[in-house]
């Protein structure tokens, strides 16, 4: 027997592609993830929509009430107060939490030394549990012996009630949220900045562009996509603010009650009606869904 015949005998046959078996294998690998999504995401979503049309207190049997829950929450004066406060919080959060991380990323990107240290320092608050962050700021805002009022007394300036005052309560919540969450946005901006070709800045410098002109004509156009994405994500996230107003000002303060706090109030404190809470959640879902769809419709054609 020749060597050629031996190699030929050992030659493996090519596998004939089988589209059906390949698809079955792919779906088999996807099945655990699909099951997790169905159990922990899709089922609660569908169940929440159904609860919005029922009277549910987990004491008596659920009763189908149709649109009564929606009529009840529209007739509640706190409904409009909660939406106004939520929109105010979102607007202030965009002023601080959307703009500040961008300029912080620009500053860190320009550093020549200790850049890694500043990255860690900026991202450190994100790694803290949200409740720990709120408790820390609760100490800082304490009207008696809090750090902020201690500094004001040392500078012979009038003290502030911070979270108790209608003038400063909402701004105090925004500062907590901004400090706790700006690290993620800063690192995303920083990654986008480092992907901008250096030749563009060199060309702008040769044309005599100063710092602000380079920022306007080079940096912002090159980061347009990430700026648009983070804007939408931040609006969706801030519209669902809960921990800061719940822990710092409670569920009864009309100056800081938000939509999520009102949902908690319907379910666990005053009404004990999970149907009304679910109806409020459905409205929030529809508002955020409509906003996201309109936002993507307005921005997507320009990015293709």
C-alpha positions in Angstrom: 0.0 0.0 0.0 1.4 3.3 -1.0 1.8 6.4 1.2 -0.7 8.2 -1.1 -3.3 5.6 -0.5 -2.7 5.7 3.2 -3.2 9.5 3.4 -6.2 9.2 1.2 -7.7 6.6 3.6 -7.1 8.8 6.5 -8.6 11.8 4.8 -11.8 12.9 6.6 -15.0 13.4 4.8 -16.3 17.0 4.8 -19.5 17.5 6.8 -22.5 18.3 4.8 -24.2 21.5 6.0 -27.6 20.8 7.6 -29.5 24.1 8.0 -32.2 22.5 10.2 -29.8 21.0 12.7 -27.7 24.2 12.8 -30.7 26.3 13.6 -31.8 23.8 16.2 -28.4 23.9 17.9 -28.5 27.7 17.8 -31.9 27.8 19.5 -30.7 25.3 22.0 -27.9 27.6 23.1 -30.4 30.6 23.1 -33.0 28.8 25.2 -31.6 29.5 28.7 -31.3 33.2 27.9 -34.8 33.3 26.4 -36.2 31.5 29.4 -34.6 34.1 31.8 -35.9 37.0 29.8 -39.4 35.4 29.7 -39.5 34.7 33.4 -37.9 37.9 34.8 -38.7 40.5 32.1 -41.5 39.7 29.8 -43.8 37.9 32.3 -43.6 40.8 34.9 -44.2 43.3 32.1 -47.3 41.5 30.9 -48.5 40.8 34.4 -48.0 44.5 35.3 -50.2 45.6 32.4 -52.9 43.2 33.5 -52.7 44.5 37.1 -53.3 48.0 35.9 -56.9 47.0 35.0 -57.6 45.2 38.2 -58.1 46.1 41.9 -55.4 44.1 43.7 -54.6 44.3 47.4 -53.5 40.7 47.9 -56.1 40.3 50.6 -59.2 39.7 48.5 -59.5 38.2 45.1 -58.4 40.5 42.2 -61.3 42.3 40.6 -61.4 43.5 37.1 -62.2 47.3 37.1 -61.3 48.3 33.6 -60.1 51.9 33.4 -61.1 52.8 37.0 -57.5 52.8 38.2 -56.5 55.2 35.5 -59.4 57.5 36.3 -58.4 57.4 39.9 -54.8 58.4 39.4 -55.7 61.1 36.9 -58.0 62.6 39.6 -55.3 62.5 42.2 -53.7 66.0 42.7 -50.3 64.3 43.5 -50.4 62.8 40.0 -49.6 66.1 38.3 -47.3 67.2 41.1 -45.3 64.0 40.7 -44.9 64.5 36.9 -43.9 68.1 37.4 -41.3 67.2 40.0 -40.0 64.4 37.8 -39.6 66.7 34.8 -37.9 69.3 36.9 -35.5 66.7 38.3 -34.8 65.5 34.7 -34.1 69.0 33.5 -31.7 69.8 36.3 -30.0 66.4 36.0 -29.4 67.2 32.3 -27.8 70.5 33.2 -25.4 68.9 35.7 -25.2 65.1 35.0 -25.1 65.4 31.2 -22.8 68.4 30.7 -20.4 68.0 33.6 -19.2 64.5 32.7 -18.4 65.6 29.2 -16.1 68.5 30.3 -14.6 66.3 33.0 -13.7 63.7 30.4 -12.1 66.5 28.2 -10.0 67.6 31.2 -8.9 64.0 32.1 -8.1 63.3 28.4 -5.8 66.3 28.3 -3.8 65.2 31.4 -0.3 63.9 30.8 0.2 62.4 34.3 -2.0 60.4 36.8 -4.6 59.8 34.1 -5.3 56.3 35.5 -5.7 57.6 39.0 -8.3 60.2 37.9 -10.2 57.5 36.0 -10.5 55.4 39.2 -11.4 58.5 41.3 -14.2 59.5 38.9 -15.7 56.0 38.7 -15.4 55.1 42.4 -18.9 56.5 43.3 -20.5 54.3 40.7 -19.1 51.2 42.6 -20.8 52.2 45.8 -24.3 50.8 46.5 -26.9 53.5 45.8 -28.2 53.4 49.4 -24.7 53.9 50.8 -24.4 57.0 48.6 -27.7 58.4 49.8 -26.8 57.8 53.4 -23.5 59.5 53.0 -25.1 62.6 51.5 -27.8 62.4 54.2 -25.0 63.0 56.7 -23.6 65.9 54.6 -27.0 67.5 54.3 -27.9 67.1 58.0 -29.2 70.5 59.1 -27.6 70.2 62.5 -24.1 68.8 62.4 -23.8 68.0 58.7 -20.6 68.8 56.9 -22.1 71.4 54.6 -23.7 73.5 57.4 -20.5 73.1 59.5 -18.5 74.7 56.6 -21.1 77.4 56.3 -20.9 78.2 60.0 -17.1 78.3 59.8 -17.3 80.8 57.0 -20.0 82.8 58.9 -22.6 82.2 56.2 -26.3 81.4 56.8 -27.0 77.8 57.1 -29.4 75.9 54.8 -32.0 73.2 55.3 -30.9 71.5 52.1 -33.4 68.7 51.6 -36.1 70.2 53.9 -36.3 73.6 52.1 -38.5 73.9 49.0 -35.9 76.1 47.3 -33.0 73.7 47.6 -34.6 70.2 48.0 -34.7 69.3 44.3 -31.3 70.7 43.6 -29.9 68.7 46.6 -31.3 65.5 45.1 -29.8 66.3 41.7 -26.4 66.8 43.2 -26.6 63.3 44.9 -27.6 61.6 41.7 -25.0 63.4 39.6 -22.2 62.6 41.9 -23.2 58.9 42.1 -23.7 58.3 38.4 -21.4 60.6 36.5 -18.5 58.2 36.5 -20.1 55.9 33.8 -20.8 58.8 31.5 -17.4 60.2 32.0 -15.6 57.0 31.0 -17.8 56.6 28.0 -17.0 60.2 26.9 -13.3 59.5 27.6 -13.3 56.4 25.4 -15.0 58.3 22.6 -12.4 61.1 22.9 -9.5 58.7 22.6 -11.0 57.3 19.4 -10.9 60.7 17.6 -8.0 60.7 15.1 -5.2 63.0 16.3 -4.7 64.2 12.7 -8.0 66.2 13.0 -6.6 68.2 15.9 -3.3 68.7 14.2 -5.1 70.1 11.1 -7.2 72.4 13.2 -4.1 73.7 15.0 -2.4 74.4 11.6 -5.5 76.4 10.7 -5.1 78.5 13.8 -8.0 77.1 15.8 -8.0 77.7 19.5 -9.2 75.3 22.2 -12.9 76.2 22.0 -12.8 76.1 18.2 -11.3 72.6 18.2 -13.9 71.6 20.7 -16.7 72.9 18.6 -15.6 71.9 15.1 -13.7 68.6 15.9 -14.6 67.1 19.2 -18.4 67.6 19.2 -19.0 66.4 15.6 -16.9 63.3 16.2 -18.8 62.5 19.4 -22.2 63.2 18.1 -23.4 59.6 18.2 -22.3 59.0 21.8 -23.8 62.3 22.9 -27.2 61.5 21.4 -27.2 58.0 22.9 -26.3 59.2 26.4 -28.8 61.9 26.2 -31.6 59.5 25.6 -30.3 57.0 28.3 -30.0 59.8 30.8 -33.5 61.1 30.2 -35.0 57.6 30.5 -33.0 56.9 33.7 -33.7 60.2 35.5 -37.4 59.9 34.7 -37.3 56.8 37.0 -35.5 58.4 39.9 -36.6 56.8 43.2 -33.9 56.2 45.8 -32.8 59.8 46.3 -36.2 61.3 47.0 -37.4 58.2 48.8 -34.5 58.2 51.3 -33.7 61.9 51.6 -37.2 63.5 51.6 -39.7 60.6 52.1 -42.9 59.8 50.3 -45.0 62.7 51.7 -43.0 65.8 50.6 -44.9 67.4 47.7 -41.8 69.3 46.6 -39.8 66.2 45.8 -42.3 63.4 45.2 -41.7 61.8 41.8 -43.5 59.3 39.6 -41.7 56.3 41.0 -42.2 57.5 44.6 -45.9 57.9 43.9 -46.0 54.4 42.5 -44.5 53.2 45.8 -47.0 55.3 47.7 -50.0 53.8 45.9 -48.7 50.2 46.5 -47.3 50.2 50.0 -48.2 53.3 52.1 -51.6 55.1 51.5 -53.8 53.2 49.1 -52.3 49.7 49.4 -53.7 49.2 45.9 -51.3 47.4 43.5 -53.7 48.0 40.7 -53.3 51.8 40.9 -49.5 51.4 41.2 -49.5 49.2 38.1 -51.6 51.7 36.2 -49.2 54.4 37.0 -46.3 52.2 35.9 -48.1 51.5 32.6 -48.4 55.3 32.0 -44.7 55.8 32.8 -43.8 53.0 30.4 -46.0 54.5 27.6 -44.5 58.0 28.1 -40.9 56.7 28.0 -41.6 54.4 25.1 -43.2 57.2 23.1 -40.3 59.5 23.9 -37.7 56.9 22.9 -39.5 56.1 19.6 -39.8 59.8 18.7 -36.2 60.5 19.7 -34.9 57.7 17.6 -37.1 58.7 14.7 -35.7 62.2 14.8 -32.0 61.3 15.2 -31.6 58.0 13.3 -32.0 59.3 9.7 -29.2 61.7 10.2 -26.8 59.0 11.4 -27.3 56.5 8.6 
